[in-house]
Amino acid sequence: MRELSGWKRTVIGAWLTGVSLFAIYTATFGVMQPRIQRGIHLLFLLPMAFVLFPASKRTSRKTIPAYDWIMAFLALLPPLYLIINRDALSTRLEFIDPLTWMQLGLGALNVLLLLEAIRRAVVPAMSILIVAFLGYLQIAPWLSGVFFSKPLPVSELIEMQYLLTDAGIYGSITGISATFVALFVIFGAFMESTQTGKFFTDLACRLAGRSRGGPAKVSVISSAFFGSISGVAAANVYATGTFTIPMMKRLGFRPQFAGAVEAVASSGGQYMPPIMGAGAFVMSEITGIPYLQICVAAALPALLYYTSLIIRVHFVAIKQNIEGLGEEELMLPLSVIIKDAYLLTPLVCLIAMLLYGYSVFIAAMGAITTSFVISFFKKKTAMTPRRLLEALRSAGEKMVMIALACAGAGMVVAIVTHTGLALGIASVISHWSGGFLLPALLLIMITSLILGMGMPCTPAYIIAVTIGGPALVALGTDILPAHLLVFYYAILAEVTPPVCIPAYCAASIARSEPLKTGFEAFKLAIPAFCIPLIFTYNQALLLKGSVVEIASLALTLIIGVILLSAAVTGFFVKRLSMLMRAMLGAGAAGAFILCAHREMLAQPVILLAGAAIIVAFLFWRFSRRRRLAPVTSVN
């Protein structure tokens, strides 16, 4: 981003503060009609892509060229036209009434400016993907089978992308960004202003800092907490990784491993309730499932995601004989951390209001208000007018990327739904899978990973679920696990080489090779790839089942994760031969297969057996530890 100063910083800061205040106003007094709400949202944020983000790395970050000011001004015109002419546009007949020359010109301008804005502020890969879908419209009349589509005139394409409110640039996905997501971005900015992120890091240090490989576990725990609020993996990496990665390296972890741990932990935060970045709100809007129900269903898979990462880190730490932090290295005494526990009050308020049946709008506003009030408990965090304006400006700045990504995803959704491509791909997946669920799940996993490479997880999820969701539903999968599966893999795509931006961000901090860090992150995430496949077959993992079923499933999954982590690491109390690693891998596969059979896990004997295995392992582990000589550190 550009580093602005003087009057430019003041004016741009006021502009970004305005979009935050607009979101708070509409949440308090009622959302406006779609074209006004979404139009004002992009009126504020689309021009900011040209003001805040330079066209290339070679462009100066201190000044704003004249052509960027011109594009920022032009970006005001398309949404302004929609706002002013909202009544006339609401009464026109879609795809029947012809477009005026002004509508054609402004629509084309909006599409072109949005593509460039996404290239700058989001990621070039997303602009390329949108252009590919636009190109598909031109060749679709010459394709056969499910990929055929009738010719689409330019006027209809512009109408679909610019004037409609069900899909396209100003469609329902942008509506989510302009309402729910905007509020929770503001909430996250308020939480950061009260130094809740630092509290999470201090708490993680106390919980895991002194154990084997403590700094890596601190990274996992703090990123889980902070990632749910920030909702952007790369931002999470820089927020927590600047502290945890150097600490991991100092205690003996390889630089690429330290970066990989931070990348995987930061990416998973977007799946961690209660906020889950922007994904949960988008999913709720698409599926009609209440937001709270989505959060509850995602809770256990999210905990198992981080449990698998901590277990893997633990094995590596023991293998390389890496100790934890000393008492003098811990950030703060436990008594001080307990006194700061009041910083969690806004999260408690949010969850409580949702449980009591309040709307997401009211719950979010309650959490924002609570965060503002508790900031005055300490002088250094008090939200004075200056700090308040800075928090609102920071929130507006973060909305730029999210709003543009959602608008771009809306463009793809409009193309896929208008042409029937989604149903066509669903039939192809059903045909290639032979009507069996597992091959279809693997095909959709691959689709989600490919679409998600280099893209933020929310637009990647929107596009992937639009394409693959109908296939899963057609094969009998319930809508919630189908959407959670696609969302989960859209998150894992961020740590899947060759394009894994969080890993590259972590590599820049760790000073390691980006691609090697990406492959290391992928290896760390291997156990996590199994979790969505399991909850698609067995919804006890989504907390839909008896206590015995859920507990048996969790214990069996933990056993499988331990075995798989040991097999991948090559260490289980002692170094393992290839044969032993293969045997442990086979045992892990057996545990995962067992987890997919709900009727077997419903038996109490499975719960008792799983508990016995865990207890026996822990007893054996600690009894052997004293008799084993220290293992020499190996890179």
C-alpha positions in Angstrom: 0.0 0.0 0.0 1.0 3.6 -0.5 2.5 5.5 2.5 0.5 8.8 2.3 1.2 11.9 4.4 0.0 15.4 4.8 -3.4 16.4 3.4 -3.6 13.3 1.3 -3.5 11.1 4.4 -6.1 13.3 6.1 -8.5 13.3 3.2 -8.2 9.6 2.5 -8.5 8.8 6.2 -11.7 10.8 6.4 -13.1 9.1 3.3 -12.4 5.6 4.8 -13.8 6.7 8.1 -17.0 7.6 6.2 -17.6 4.1 4.9 -17.2 2.7 8.4 -19.7 5.3 9.8 -22.1 4.4 6.9 -22.0 0.7 7.9 -22.7 1.6 11.5 -25.5 3.9 10.6 -27.3 1.4 8.4 -26.8 -1.4 11.0 -28.4 0.9 13.7 -31.2 2.5 11.7 -31.9 -0.1 9.0 -30.3 -1.2 5.8 -31.2 0.8 2.7 -32.5 -0.7 -0.6 -29.9 -2.9 -2.4 -28.8 -0.4 -5.1 -28.3 2.4 -2.5 -26.6 0.2 0.1 -24.3 -1.6 -2.3 -23.8 1.5 -4.5 -22.6 3.7 -1.6 -20.4 0.8 -0.4 -18.5 0.6 -3.7 -18.7 4.4 -4.2 -16.4 4.7 -1.2 -14.2 1.6 -1.7 -13.7 1.1 -5.5 -11.8 4.5 -5.9 -9.6 3.6 -3.0 -8.0 0.7 -4.9 -6.4 3.3 -7.2 -5.5 5.8 -4.5 -4.1 3.3 -2.0 -2.5 0.6 -4.2 0.1 1.5 -6.9 -0.2 0.0 -10.3 3.1 -1.9 -10.0 6.1 -2.4 -7.7 8.1 0.1 -9.7 5.6 2.9 -9.0 6.4 5.3 -6.2 4.6 4.6 -2.9 4.9 8.2 -1.7 2.9 10.0 -4.4 -0.3 9.4 -6.3 0.1 9.7 -10.1 -2.4 11.8 -12.1 -3.7 8.7 -13.9 -4.6 7.1 -10.6 -6.6 10.2 -9.5 -8.4 10.0 -12.9 -9.3 6.4 -12.5 -10.4 7.0 -8.9 -12.7 9.8 -10.2 -14.1 7.6 -13.0 -14.7 4.8 -10.4 -17.2 7.2 -8.7 -19.5 7.4 -11.8 -21.0 3.9 -12.2 -22.2 3.5 -8.6 -23.3 7.1 -8.5 -25.5 6.5 -11.5 -27.1 3.5 -9.8 -27.9 5.5 -6.7 -29.4 8.4 -8.5 -31.5 6.4 -10.9 -32.5 3.6 -8.5 -36.3 4.1 -8.9 -36.1 4.0 -12.7 -33.9 0.9 -12.6 -36.2 -0.9 -10.2 -39.1 -0.6 -12.7 -37.3 -1.6 -15.9 -37.8 -5.1 -17.3 -34.6 -7.1 -17.1 -33.2 -8.3 -20.4 -36.2 -6.8 -22.2 -35.8 -3.1 -21.9 -32.8 -2.0 -24.0 -29.8 -0.3 -22.3 -29.1 3.3 -23.0 -25.7 4.4 -24.3 -24.9 5.8 -20.8 -25.7 2.5 -19.1 -23.6 0.6 -21.7 -20.7 3.0 -21.2 -20.8 3.1 -17.4 -21.3 -0.7 -17.2 -18.3 -1.4 -19.3 -16.3 1.2 -17.4 -17.3 -0.5 -14.1 -16.2 -3.9 -15.3 -12.8 -2.7 -16.5 -12.1 -0.6 -13.4 -13.1 -3.5 -11.1 -10.8 -5.9 -12.9 -7.9 -3.5 -12.5 -8.8 -2.7 -8.9 -8.9 -6.4 -8.1 -5.5 -6.9 -9.7 -4.0 -4.2 -7.5 -5.8 -4.6 -4.2 -6.7 -8.3 -4.1 -4.5 -10.5 -6.2 -3.8 -10.7 -10.0 -4.9 -14.4 -10.1 -8.5 -13.3 -9.3 -8.5 -10.8 -12.2 -7.2 -13.5 -14.5 -9.9 -15.9 -13.3 -12.7 -13.4 -14.0 -11.3 -12.6 -17.4 -11.2 -16.4 -18.1 -14.9 -16.7 -17.3 -15.7 -13.6 -19.5 -13.7 -15.3 -22.3 -15.7 -18.5 -21.7 -18.9 -16.5 -22.7 -17.3 -15.8 -26.1 -16.4 -19.3 -26.9 -19.3 -21.1 -25.2 -21.5 -21.1 -28.4 -18.9 -23.2 -30.2 -18.5 -25.7 -27.3 -20.4 -28.9 -27.0 -22.2 -30.7 -24.2 -22.6 -29.2 -20.8 -20.2 -26.3 -21.7 -22.4 -25.0 -24.5 -24.2 -21.7 -24.0 -26.1 -19.5 -26.4 -24.4 -16.4 -27.6 -24.5 -13.5 -25.1 -24.6 -10.0 -26.6 -22.4 -7.4 -25.0 -25.4 -5.4 -23.8 -26.8 -8.4 -21.9 -23.4 -9.1 -20.4 -23.2 -5.5 -19.1 -26.7 -5.6 -17.8 -26.0 -8.9 -16.0 -22.9 -7.5 -14.4 -23.9 -3.9 -13.7 -27.6 -3.4 -13.4 -28.9 -6.6 -11.7 -29.0 -7.0 -7.9 -29.3 -10.8 -7.5 -25.8 -11.4 -9.0 -23.0 -9.4 -10.7 -21.0 -6.5 -9.3 -23.9 -5.2 -7.2 -25.4 -8.6 -6.4 -26.1 -10.3 -3.1 -22.5 -11.1 -2.5 -21.6 -7.4 -2.5 -24.6 -6.9 -0.3 -23.1 -9.2 2.3 -19.8 -7.2 2.2 -21.8 -4.0 2.6 -23.7 -5.1 5.7 -22.5 -8.1 7.8 -18.9 -8.2 6.8 -18.4 -4.5 7.1 -19.7 -4.5 10.7 -17.4 -7.4 11.7 -14.4 -5.7 10.1 -15.1 -2.7 12.3 -15.4 -5.0 15.3 -12.0 -6.5 14.5 -10.5 -3.0 14.2 -11.9 -2.1 17.6 -10.5 -5.3 19.1 -7.1 -4.5 17.7 -7.3 -1.0 19.1 -7.9 -2.4 22.6 -4.8 -4.7 22.1 -6.8 -7.9 22.2 -4.3 -9.4 19.8 -1.5 -8.8 22.2 -3.6 -10.4 24.9 -4.0 -13.5 22.7 -0.3 -13.8 22.2 0.5 -13.3 26.0 -2.2 -15.9 26.8 -0.7 -18.4 24.3 2.7 -17.9 25.7 1.4 -18.8 29.1 -0.5 -21.8 27.9 2.1 -23.4 25.7 5.3 -21.4 25.9 7.2 -23.6 28.3 6.4 -26.9 26.6 8.5 -28.6 23.9 8.6 -26.4 20.9 6.8 -23.7 22.8 7.1 -20.8 20.4 5.6 -22.9 17.5 2.7 -23.8 19.7 2.3 -20.1 20.7 2.1 -19.3 17.0 -0.6 -21.9 16.5 -2.8 -20.8 19.5 -2.4 -17.0 19.0 -3.1 -17.3 15.3 -6.2 -19.3 16.0 -7.5 -16.5 18.2 -6.4 -13.6 16.1 -7.3 -15.2 12.8 -10.9 -15.5 13.5 -11.1 -11.7 14.0 -8.9 -10.6 11.2 -10.3 -12.9 8.6 -7.3 -12.4 6.2 -4.5 -15.0 6.4 -1.8 -12.7 5.1 -2.7 -10.0 7.6 -2.7 -12.6 10.4 0.8 -13.8 9.4 2.2 -10.2 9.7 0.3 -9.5 13.0 1.5 -12.6 14.9 4.4 -13.9 12.8 6.6 -10.9 13.4 6.8 -12.0 17.0 6.5 -15.8 16.8 8.7 -16.6 13.8 11.9 -15.0 15.1 11.3 -16.8 18.4 10.9 -20.2 16.7 14.1 -19.6 14.8 16.0 -18.6 17.9 15.1 -21.8 19.7 16.2 -24.0 16.8 13.4 -24.5 14.3 14.4 -24.3 10.7 13.4 -21.0 9.1 11.1 -22.6 6.5 9.4 -24.7 9.2 8.9 -21.6 11.4 7.3 -19.8 8.4 5.2 -22.8 7.5 3.8 -23.2 11.0 2.7 -19.5 11.0 1.2 -19.8 7.6 -0.9 -22.8 8.4 -2.0 -21.5 11.7 -2.9 -18.1 10.3 -4.9 -19.6 7.4 -7.0 -21.8 9.7 -8.2 -18.8 11.8 -10.7 -18.1 9.0 -12.5 -21.3 10.0 -12.4 -20.6 13.8 -15.7 -19.5 15.4 -17.2 -17.2 16.5 -16.4 -14.8 13.6 -14.7 -17.0 10.9 -13.6 -14.0 8.9 -16.2 -13.2 6.3 -17.0 -16.7 5.2 -19.7 -17.6 7.7 -21.8 -14.6 6.7 -21.5 -15.4 3.0 -22.4 -19.0 3.7 -25.4 -18.0 5.8 -26.7 -15.7 3.0 -26.2 -18.3 0.3 -27.7 -21.3 2.2 -30.2 -19.6 4.4 -28.8 -21.4 7.4 -28.5 -19.2 10.6 -25.0 -17.8 11.2 -24.9 -19.3 14.7 -25.7 -22.7 13.5 -22.8 -22.5 11.0 -20.4 -21.4 13.8 -21.5 -24.3 16.0 -21.0 -26.8 13.2 -17.6 -25.5 12.4 -16.3 -25.5 16.0 -15.1 -29.1 16.3 -13.4 -29.3 12.9 -11.6 -26.0 13.7 -10.4 -27.4 17.0 -9.2 -30.6 15.4 -7.4 -28.5 12.7 -5.4 -26.8 15.4 -5.0 -30.0 17.4 -3.4 -31.7 14.4 -1.0 -28.8 13.9 0.0 -28.8 17.6 0.6 -32.5 17.5 2.7 -32.3 14.4 4.7 -29.4 15.9 5.2 -31.4 19.1 6.7 -34.4 17.2 9.1 -32.2 15.3 10.2 -30.4 18.5 10.9 -33.7 20.2 12.7 -35.1 17.1 15.0 -32.0 17.0 15.3 -31.8 20.8 13.9 -28.2 20.9 12.9 -27.1 24.3 10.4 -24.5 25.4 10.7 -20.9 26.6 12.2 -20.2 30.0 10.2 -18.5 32.7 12.1 -15.2 32.2 11.2 -15.3 28.5 7.5 -15.4 29.0 5.8 -12.2 28.1 3.8 -11.4 31.3 3.0 -13.0 34.6 -0.1 -15.1 34.7 -1.7 -12.7 37.2 -1.4 -9.8 34.7 -2.9 -11.9 31.9 -5.9 -12.9 34.1 -6.5 -9.2 34.9 -6.6 -8.5 31.1 -9.2 -11.2 30.6 -11.9 -8.5 30.4 -10.7 -7.9 26.8 -12.7 -11.1 25.9 -15.9 -9.4 27.0 -16.9 -8.3 23.5 -16.6 -11.8 22.2 -18.6 -13.1 25.1 -21.2 -10.4 24.4 -21.4 -11.4 20.7 -21.9 -15.1 21.5 -24.4 -14.4 24.2 -26.6 -12.1 22.1 -26.6 -14.6 19.2 -27.6 -17.4 21.6 -30.4 -15.2 23.0 -31.8 -14.8 19.5 -30.7 -11.3 18.6 -29.9 -10.6 14.9 -26.4 -10.6 13.7 -26.7 -6.8 13.2 -27.7 -6.2 16.8 -25.1 -8.7 18.2 -22.3 -7.1 16.1 -23.3 -3.6 17.3 -23.4 -4.8 20.9 -20.0 -6.3 20.6 -18.6 -3.1 19.0 -20.2 -0.9 21.7 -18.8 -3.3 24.4 -15.3 -3.1 22.9 -15.5 0.7 22.9 -16.6 0.8 26.5 -13.9 -1.6 27.9 -11.2 0.4 26.0 -11.5 3.0 28.8 -10.5 0.4 31.5 -6.9 1.3 30.8 -5.5 4.7 29.8 -3.2 3.2 27.1 -6.1 1.6 25.3 -8.8 4.3 25.8 -10.5 5.1 22.5 -10.0 8.8 22.5 -11.4 10.7 19.5 -8.1 10.3 17.7 -7.9 6.5 18.4 -11.6 6.1 17.5 -11.1 7.7 14.1 -8.0 5.7 13.5 -9.9 2.4 14.2 -12.6 3.5 11.8 -10.1 4.4 9.2 -8.3 1.1 9.6 -11.6 -0.8 9.2 -12.4 1.1 6.0 -9.0 0.3 4.7 -9.5 -3.4 5.3 -12.9 -3.3 3.7 -11.3 -2.3 0.3 -9.9 -5.8 -0.4 -13.0 -7.6 0.9 -15.5 -5.5 -1.1 -13.6 -5.8 -4.3 -13.1 -9.6 -3.8 -16.9 -10.0 -3.2 -17.8 -7.9 -6.2 -15.4 -10.0 -8.4 -16.9 -13.2 -7.1 -20.3 -11.8 -7.9 -19.3 -11.4 -11.5 -18.3 -15.1 -11.7 -21.5 -16.2 -10.0 -23.5 -14.2 -12.5 -21.8 -15.9 -15.4 -22.0 -19.4 -13.9 -25.7 -19.2 -13.0 -26.8 -17.3 -16.2 -25.1 -19.9 -18.5 -26.1 -23.0 -16.5 -22.4 -23.9 -16.2 -22.8 -24.8 -12.6 -25.4 -27.5 -13.4 -23.3 -28.7 -16.3 -20.2 -29.1 -14.1 -22.3 -30.9 -11.5 -23.4 -33.4 -14.1 -19.8 -33.9 -15.2 -18.7 -34.5 -11.6 -21.5 -37.0 -11.1 -20.6 -38.8 -14.3 -16.8 -38.9 -13.6 -17.5 -40.1 -10.0 -19.8 -42.9 -11.2 -22.4 -41.7 -8.7 -20.2 -42.5 -5.8 -19.6 -39.8 -3.1 -15.9 -40.2 -2.4 -14.6 -39.6 -5.9 -17.0 -36.6 -6.2 -15.6 -35.2 -2.9 -12.1 -35.6 -4.2 -12.9 -33.9 -7.5 -14.5 -31.0 -5.7 -11.6 -30.8 -3.3 -9.2 -30.5 -6.3 -11.5 -27.8 -7.8 -11.6 -25.8 -4.6 -7.8 -26.0 -4.2 -7.2 -24.9 -7.8 -9.7 -22.0 -7.7 -8.4 -21.0 -4.3 -4.7 -20.8 -5.2 -3.6 -17.2 -4.9 -7.1 -16.0 -4.0 -8.6 -14.9 -0.6 -10.7 -17.8 0.8 -14.1 -16.0 0.7 -14.3 -15.4 -3.0 -12.6 -18.8 -3.7 -15.3 -20.4 -1.6 -18.1 -18.5 -3.4 -16.9 -19.5 -6.8 -16.1 -23.1 -5.9 -19.4 -23.7 -4.2 -21.3 -22.2 -7.1 -19.6 -24.7 -9.3 -19.3 -27.8 -7.1 -22.1 -27.4 -4.6 -24.9 -28.6 -6.8 -22.9 -31.8 -7.5 -22.6 -32.6 -3.8 -26.3 -31.9 -3.2 -27.3 -34.0 -6.2 -25.3 -36.9 -4.6 -27.3 -36.7 -1.4 -25.0 -34.5 0.8 -26.7 -32.1 3.1 -26.2 -28.5 2.2 -24.3 -27.4 5.4 -21.5 -30.1 5.2 -21.3 -29.5 1.4 -20.7 -25.8 1.9 -18.4 -26.3 4.9 -16.3 -28.8 2.9 -15.8 -26.3 0.1 -15.0 -23.4 2.5 -12.5 -25.6 4.4 -10.6 -26.5 1.2 -10.7 -22.9 0.0 -8.8 -22.1 3.2 -6.4 -25.0 2.7 -5.8 -23.7 -0.8 -3.9 -20.8 0.8 -1.2 -23.2 1.9 -1.2 -25.4 -1.2 1.8 -24.8 -3.6 2.7 -23.4 -6.0 0.7 -20.3 -5.1 0.3 -20.0 -1.3 0.4 -16.3 -0.4 0.4 -16.7 3.5 3.4 -19.0 3.2 5.2 -16.5 1.0 4.4 -13.7 3.6 5.7 -15.9 6.4 8.8 -16.7 4.3 9.6 -13.0 4.0 9.6 -12.8 7.8 11.5 -16.0 8.3 14.0 -15.2 5.5 13.5 -18.6 3.9 12.8 -19.7 0.4 9.1 -19.0 -0.4 8.4 -22.2 -2.4 10.1 -24.5 0.2 8.1 -22.8 2.9 5.0 -23.4 0.9 5.7 -27.1 0.6 6.5 -27.3 4.3 3.2 -25.7 5.1 1.4 -28.2 2.8 3.1 -31.1 4.7 2.0 -29.6 8.0 -1.6 -29.4 6.8 -1.9 -33.0 5.5 -3.9 -34.3 8.5 -6.3 -31.3 8.1 -7.1 -32.4 4.5 -8.9 -35.5 5.9 -11.3 -33.6 8.2 -13.8 -32.3 5.6 -14.1 -35.8 4.0 -15.0 -37.2 7.4 -17.7 -34.7 8.4 -19.4 -35.2 5.0 -19.9 -38.8 5.8 -20.4 -38.4 9.6 -22.1 -35.2 10.7 -21.3 -36.0 14.4 -18.1 -34.0 13.6 -20.5 -31.1 13.0 -21.9 -31.7 16.5 -25.0 -33.4 15.1 -25.3 -36.5 17.2 -25.3 -38.0 20.7 -22.5 -37.2 23.2 -21.2 -40.7 22.8 -21.0 -40.4 19.0 -19.3 -37.0 19.2 -16.8 -38.0 21.9 -16.0 -41.3 20.1 -15.4 -39.6 16.8 -13.2 -36.9 18.4 -11.0 -39.5 20.2 -10.7 -41.7 17.1 -9.8 -38.7 15.0 -7.1 -37.6 17.5 -5.6 -41.1 17.5 -5.6 -41.0 13.7 -4.0 -37.5 13.7 -1.3 -38.7 16.1 -0.5 -41.7 14.0 -0.4 -39.7 10.7 1.7 -36.9 12.3 4.2 -39.5 13.5 4.3 -41.1 10.1 4.9 -37.8 8.3 7.5 -36.6 10.8 9.3 -40.0 11.0 9.3 -39.9 14.8 7.3 -41.5 17.5 9.2 -41.5 20.8 12.2 -42.6 18.7 13.1 -42.3 15.0 11.1 -44.5 12.7 12.1 -46.7 9.9 10.2 -46.5 6.6 8.3 -49.7 7.5 7.2 -48.3 10.8 6.1 -45.0 9.1 4.1 -47.0 6.6 2.4 -49.0 9.4 1.5 -45.9 11.3 0.2 -44.3 8.1 -2.0 -47.4 7.5 -3.2 -47.2 11.1 -4.1 -43.5 10.6 -6.0 -44.4 7.4 -7.9 -47.1 9.4 -8.8 -44.6 12.1 -10.1 -42.1 9.5 -12.1 -44.8 7.8 -13.7 -45.8 11.1 -14.6 -42.1 11.7 -16.6 -42.1 8.5 -18.9 -45.0 9.8 -21.3 -43.3 12.2 -23.0 -46.5 13.2 -19.8 -48.0 14.5 -18.8 -45.0 16.5 -22.2 -44.9 18.2 -21.2 -47.9 20.3 -19.9 -47.0 23.8 -17.1 -49.6 23.5 -15.5 -47.4 20.8 -15.4 -44.5 23.2 -13.9 -46.6 25.9 -11.3 -48.1 23.6 -10.3 -44.7 22.3 -10.0 -43.3 25.8 -7.9 -46.4 26.8 -5.6 -45.9 23.9 -5.0 -42.2 24.6 -4.4 -42.9 28.3 -2.0 -45.8 27.5 -0.1 -43.7 25.0 0.3 -40.8 27.4 1.5 -43.1 30.2 3.9 -44.9 27.9 5.1 -41.5 26.5 6.0 -40.0 29.9 7.4 -43.2 31.3 9.7 -43.6 28.3 10.8 -40.0 28.2 12.9 -40.2 31.3 14.7 -43.3 30.1 15.5 -41.9 26.6 18.7 -40.1 25.9 18.4 -36.6 24.3 18.0 -36.7 20.6 20.6 -34.7 18.6 19.1 -31.8 16.7 18.8 -32.5 13.0 17.7 -30.0 10.4 
